[in-house]
Amino acid sequence: MTTTIALSAKSHKELTLLKIEEGFKNMDELVRDLIIEHKKNKLIKASEKVRSRMKKLDLSLSDLIE
């Protein structure tokens, strides 16, 4: 099943260029990859935030597991 989404001409052009540059077969593959990368980035940022708070509280991972 396909779905249509509305994009500005500029966004469509940029996505098309990115698809070509990165070698994706179709736009769906590109969008799925972008979603995965976004989720990874969110996880990395959350991890950095947790590690920073742990450092401020002088906690280690073993302290949290015990």
N, C-alpha and C positions, 0 to 999 in steps of 0.2 A: 504494500500500500504506500503510495506516495502522498506527500503533503506539500502544499505551497506555502512559503512564507514571504512576507513583504520585506524588501531591503531597499535601501537607497541605491541609486546607480553607482555611487562611489564605493559602497560596501560590496556590492556585487562584483565590481571590477577588481577590487582588492582581493576578494576571496577567489575569484577566477585565476588571478595571477599567482596567488599562493598555491592553489591547486596544481597549477602547471609547474611552478618552481620546485615544489616538494614531491612531485611525481605521483600524486593521487590519481586513481582511475576515474573517480567521480566526486561530486560535491559532498555526497553523503559520507564517504570515507574521510574527507577533510574535516567536516563538521564533527564527526565522532572523535577524530584525533584531537581536535581543539577542545572538545568537552573533557576528554581524558587529561589533557595537559592542564586545563583549568583546575580540575579536581586535585591533581598532583600538587599544583602550586598552592592551593588552599591548605592541603595537608602539611606541606613543608612550612608554610607560614605559621600554622597552628603549632606545629612541633617546635619551631624556633621560639614561639611565645612561651610554651610550656617549659622549655629548657631554660629560658631566661628567668622565669619565675622560680624555677627550682634552684638556680644558681643564687638568686637573691635570698632565698630561704635556706641556703646551704644544704640542699637535699640532693641525694643521688637516686638513681633508678632503683637500686637495692633498698633504699629507705622506703620507697613507695610500694615495693612488692611485699615487704615483710609485714 
